[in-house]
Amino acid sequence: MFKNFLQLFKVLKLAGQIIYTSLLLMIDYLIFYILDLIRRHGRIDAFYTGKHKLEGTIQHKSTFQLDNKQLTTLFSLKIV
């Protein structure tokens, strides 16, 4: 059927690549299906609360003057 060993090797290599690709696609679909089931039937009961506080120190003066009161009331900044 095959004229030489090289043709047989090429056909076997192609068959192996097809099988490998098919297995990867099946595993990918299986993982997607499992994660989709978890997403549909999962329930999250978590409540998060917190405070945000930003502190910093400005040490350099520049030509761009900022309103010190506005900065210090928005953030806890010390302007040196």
Backbone bond lengths (Angstrom), bond angles and torsions (degrees), N, CA, C in turn:
res aa  C-N    CA-C-N  psi(-1)  N-CA   C-N-CA  omega(-1)  CA-C   N-CA-C  phi
1 M - - - 1.450 - - 1.524 109.90 -
2 F 1.325 116.43 -47.53 1.454 119.22 177.28 1.514 108.84 -98.15
3 K 1.308 116.05 139.19 1.454 119.73 -175.78 1.520 112.01 -77.36
4 N 1.277 116.72 -32.38 1.456 118.18 178.02 1.528 110.21 -149.63
5 F 1.297 114.24 173.18 1.454 121.61 -176.08 1.526 112.10 -66.32
6 L 1.322 118.95 -29.90 1.464 122.48 -177.66 1.522 111.14 -65.28
7 Q 1.341 116.37 -39.55 1.468 118.69 178.34 1.529 110.79 -66.47
8 L 1.326 116.61 -40.30 1.461 120.62 178.33 1.529 110.57 -62.40
9 F 1.333 116.62 -42.59 1.463 121.14 178.74 1.522 110.98 -62.19
10 K 1.323 118.29 -42.37 1.464 121.83 -179.86 1.520 111.23 -64.26
11 V 1.339 116.75 -40.54 1.461 120.26 179.76 1.531 110.34 -67.47
12 L 1.329 117.21 -42.45 1.464 120.21 178.51 1.521 111.59 -65.68
13 K 1.322 116.93 -37.85 1.462 120.93 177.76 1.529 110.30 -64.90
14 L 1.311 117.76 -43.41 1.465 121.54 178.10 1.528 110.70 -63.61
15 A 1.319 117.31 -42.08 1.464 120.47 178.67 1.524 110.65 -63.10
16 G 1.331 117.32 -40.77 1.466 120.83 177.88 1.515 112.00 -63.58
17 Q 1.327 117.30 -40.74 1.460 120.64 178.70 1.524 111.25 -66.43
18 I 1.330 116.78 -37.40 1.467 120.14 178.23 1.518 110.27 -66.03
19 I 1.321 117.41 -43.07 1.467 120.98 179.09 1.527 110.41 -64.98
20 Y 1.323 117.41 -44.27 1.461 122.07 -179.97 1.532 110.93 -61.23
21 T 1.328 116.51 -45.20 1.464 120.55 179.73 1.527 110.73 -64.91
22 S 1.317 116.80 -40.86 1.469 120.18 178.77 1.524 110.95 -63.21
23 L 1.326 117.28 -41.45 1.468 120.30 178.26 1.527 111.22 -63.65
24 L 1.331 117.15 -42.53 1.467 119.57 178.23 1.525 111.50 -62.00
25 L 1.322 117.22 -41.61 1.463 119.82 179.29 1.524 111.21 -66.05
26 M 1.331 117.34 -39.46 1.466 119.97 178.64 1.525 111.31 -66.15
27 I 1.334 117.36 -41.32 1.465 120.29 178.07 1.528 110.40 -65.37
28 D 1.339 116.91 -39.90 1.460 120.78 177.96 1.529 110.99 -62.22
29 Y 1.326 116.93 -43.85 1.461 120.03 179.15 1.523 110.68 -65.70
30 L 1.325 117.10 -38.76 1.457 120.76 179.89 1.531 110.98 -64.30
31 I 1.315 116.90 -43.36 1.462 120.28 177.47 1.526 110.55 -64.08
32 F 1.342 116.87 -41.70 1.465 120.20 177.38 1.522 110.63 -60.65
33 Y 1.327 117.24 -43.82 1.460 121.50 -178.02 1.526 110.75 -64.48
34 I 1.323 117.75 -42.90 1.460 121.09 179.71 1.526 110.52 -64.83
35 L 1.336 117.57 -45.10 1.465 120.30 179.16 1.521 111.86 -66.48
36 D 1.329 117.36 -33.06 1.463 120.85 177.26 1.530 110.43 -66.78
37 L 1.329 117.39 -40.67 1.468 120.42 176.45 1.527 111.08 -62.74
38 I 1.317 116.04 -41.59 1.466 119.60 178.55 1.522 110.19 -64.16
39 R 1.341 116.63 -40.67 1.469 120.26 179.97 1.521 110.91 -65.48
40 R 1.319 117.78 -40.81 1.467 120.34 -177.81 1.522 112.80 -70.39
41 H 1.321 116.51 -39.38 1.459 119.87 -172.64 1.526 113.34 -104.13
42 G 1.298 116.67 -1.50 1.461 118.99 179.09 1.514 111.03 -80.00
43 R 1.305 115.64 154.38 1.451 120.92 179.54 1.521 108.10 -138.03
44 I 1.302 115.91 131.99 1.456 120.73 -178.49 1.525 108.42 -110.50
45 D 1.308 116.22 121.52 1.461 121.92 176.86 1.523 108.33 -115.74
46 A 1.300 116.15 79.07 1.460 119.73 -179.47 1.522 108.51 -138.49
47 F 1.304 114.68 135.59 1.450 120.68 177.80 1.520 107.68 -124.71
48 Y 1.306 116.29 130.34 1.453 121.23 -176.98 1.519 109.69 -117.16
49 T 1.290 115.45 131.19 1.460 121.33 173.69 1.521 107.28 -133.68
50 G 1.292 115.41 156.04 1.456 118.04 178.90 1.512 111.34 -178.16
51 K 1.300 114.21 170.51 1.456 121.33 176.69 1.514 108.02 -115.95
52 H 1.293 114.25 147.88 1.451 120.16 178.32 1.516 108.63 -115.19
53 K 1.305 115.07 127.15 1.455 119.34 179.73 1.522 107.58 -137.49
54 L 1.303 115.81 124.95 1.451 121.87 179.50 1.507 108.76 -112.22
55 E 1.321 116.02 124.48 1.456 120.61 178.95 1.517 109.19 -122.69
56 G 1.300 114.98 145.91 1.452 119.36 179.02 1.513 110.42 -166.39
57 T 1.312 115.33 170.69 1.456 121.41 179.32 1.516 108.29 -132.21
58 I 1.344 116.44 129.77 1.459 121.69 176.08 1.514 107.11 -103.13
59 Q 1.336 117.53 121.76 1.457 120.21 -174.99 1.526 113.03 -110.03
60 H 1.292 119.72 -15.05 1.460 121.61 -175.61 1.526 110.21 -109.03
61 K 1.315 115.01 142.02 1.461 120.45 175.27 1.518 107.68 -95.98
62 S 1.313 115.82 143.80 1.460 119.33 178.15 1.520 109.41 -133.91
63 T 1.333 116.54 174.98 1.455 120.35 179.71 1.524 110.69 -71.33
64 F 1.318 116.44 -21.74 1.461 120.74 178.35 1.529 107.99 -84.48
65 Q 1.314 116.47 101.92 1.456 121.21 -176.83 1.523 109.91 -85.76
66 L 1.316 114.77 133.47 1.463 120.33 178.81 1.519 109.24 -111.05
67 D 1.276 115.49 150.93 1.458 120.51 177.86 1.526 108.22 -72.48
68 N 1.311 116.46 113.34 1.469 121.60 -175.20 1.526 112.70 -63.12
69 K 1.328 117.02 -40.31 1.454 119.44 -179.44 1.519 111.59 -64.62
70 Q 1.325 115.56 -41.78 1.461 119.55 -178.94 1.533 110.42 -64.48
71 L 1.319 117.76 -42.57 1.458 120.96 179.45 1.515 112.08 -65.43
72 T 1.332 116.20 -43.76 1.458 118.68 -176.16 1.518 112.48 -73.13
73 T 1.323 118.25 -24.21 1.455 118.59 177.11 1.521 111.43 -81.91
74 L 1.315 118.16 -34.47 1.456 120.03 178.27 1.525 111.57 -72.13
75 F 1.306 115.43 -44.09 1.452 122.00 -179.01 1.516 107.70 -126.42
76 S 1.298 117.10 160.19 1.470 120.68 175.26 1.516 107.92 -86.85
77 L 1.329 116.53 81.26 1.460 121.19 -177.12 1.518 110.31 -110.90
78 K 1.303 114.50 143.31 1.469 120.97 173.16 1.516 106.18 -111.16
79 I 1.313 116.86 119.50 1.456 121.16 179.58 1.507 108.37 -98.71
80 V 1.335 116.00 114.02 1.459 121.88 -175.49 1.502 108.75 -101.93
